[in-house]
Amino acid sequence: MFYALLALTAGFLLVFGLTLYAIARVGRMLTASENLDWEQIATITGDIGALKKSIQRLNNRINGMEAHDPSALIQAISAAQAPNVTQMPVQQQNGNRQGG
């Protein structure tokens, strides 16, 4: 019973500390953005949108590179480079030669 009470107290103190930390971060953000006008906020929002699109494109490219199996790619390349060998019918030579 004592350990349960001790665990609950530690959990409460942890949550209380995290709450104070979050409040301090919000306060710092409010003081930092206090002097911004709407045009600057719109510019920042546009920059964030462009950055997000660029990161998404990069992630898609990286995921596309990782999606291909290297061994399958090597096999496909070797299959494409192998010459197309077709079997020609073998003509039997006749032992009986006629002529000159």
TAUR-V808240 format. One record per residue. N is the residue number from 0. RES is the residue in one small letter. OMEGA is omega in whole degrees, 0 to 359 (* if undefined). NEAR is the number of other ideal C-beta (glycine too) atoms within 12 Angstrom. D_FIRST is the distance of its C-alpha to the first C-alpha in Angstrom with 1 decimal. Layout:
# TAUR-V808240
n-><N	N>
res-><RES	RES>
omega-><OMEGA	OMEGA>
near-><NEAR	NEAR>
d_first-><D_FIRST	D_FIRST>
This chain:
# TAUR-V808240
n-><0	1	2	3	4	5	6	7	8	9	10	11	12	13	14	15	16	17	18	19	20	21	22	23	24	25	26	27	28	29	30	31	32	33	34	35	36	37	38	39	40	41	42	43	44	45	46	47	48	49	50	51	52	53	54	55	56	57	58	59	60	61	62	63	64	65	66	67	68	69	70	71	72	73	74	75	76	77	78	79	80	81	82	83	84	85	86	87	88	89	90	91	92	93	94	95	96	97	98	99>
res-><m	f	y	a	l	l	a	l	t	a	g	f	l	l	v	f	g	l	t	l	y	a	i	a	r	v	g	r	m	l	t	a	s	e	n	l	d	w	e	q	i	a	t	i	t	g	d	i	g	a	l	k	k	s	i	q	r	l	n	n	r	i	n	g	m	e	a	h	d	p	s	a	l	i	q	a	i	s	a	a	q	a	p	n	v	t	q	m	p	v	q	q	q	n	g	n	r	q	g	g>
omega-><181	181	178	178	179	179	178	179	179	178	178	180	178	179	179	178	178	177	177	178	179	179	179	179	178	178	178	180	180	179	179	183	183	185	180	173	186	179	178	178	178	178	179	180	178	178	179	178	179	178	179	178	180	178	178	177	179	178	178	178	180	179	177	178	182	185	182	177	184	181	178	177	180	179	179	179	180	178	180	181	181	180	178	181	177	180	176	179	182	178	179	179	181	180	181	179	179	175	188	*>
near-><7	8	9	10	11	12	13	14	14	14	14	14	14	14	14	14	14	14	14	14	14	14	14	14	14	14	14	13	13	13	12	12	15	12	9	16	11	10	10	14	15	13	14	17	15	14	14	14	14	14	14	14	14	14	14	14	14	14	14	14	13	13	12	11	13	11	12	15	11	12	10	12	14	13	14	14	13	12	12	11	10	10	8	8	6	6	6	6	6	6	6	7	7	8	6	7	7	6	5	3>
d_first-><0.0	3.8	5.5	5.2	6.4	8.7	10.0	10.8	12.5	14.4	15.5	16.7	18.6	20.1	21.3	22.6	24.5	26.0	27.1	28.9	30.5	31.8	33.2	35.0	36.5	37.8	39.3	41.0	42.4	43.7	45.5	47.0	48.3	49.6	53.2	53.6	56.1	56.2	58.6	56.5	53.4	55.6	56.8	53.3	52.3	55.4	54.7	51.1	52.5	55.2	52.7	50.4	53.4	54.4	51.0	51.0	54.5	53.5	50.4	52.6	55.1	52.5	51.0	54.6	55.2	52.1	52.9	55.9	55.6	57.7	59.0	60.1	61.9	63.7	64.8	66.1	68.0	69.5	70.5	72.2	74.1	75.4	79.0	79.8	81.6	83.7	85.6	89.3	91.3	93.2	96.9	98.7	101.8	104.9	106.7	110.0	111.2	114.1	116.3	118.2>
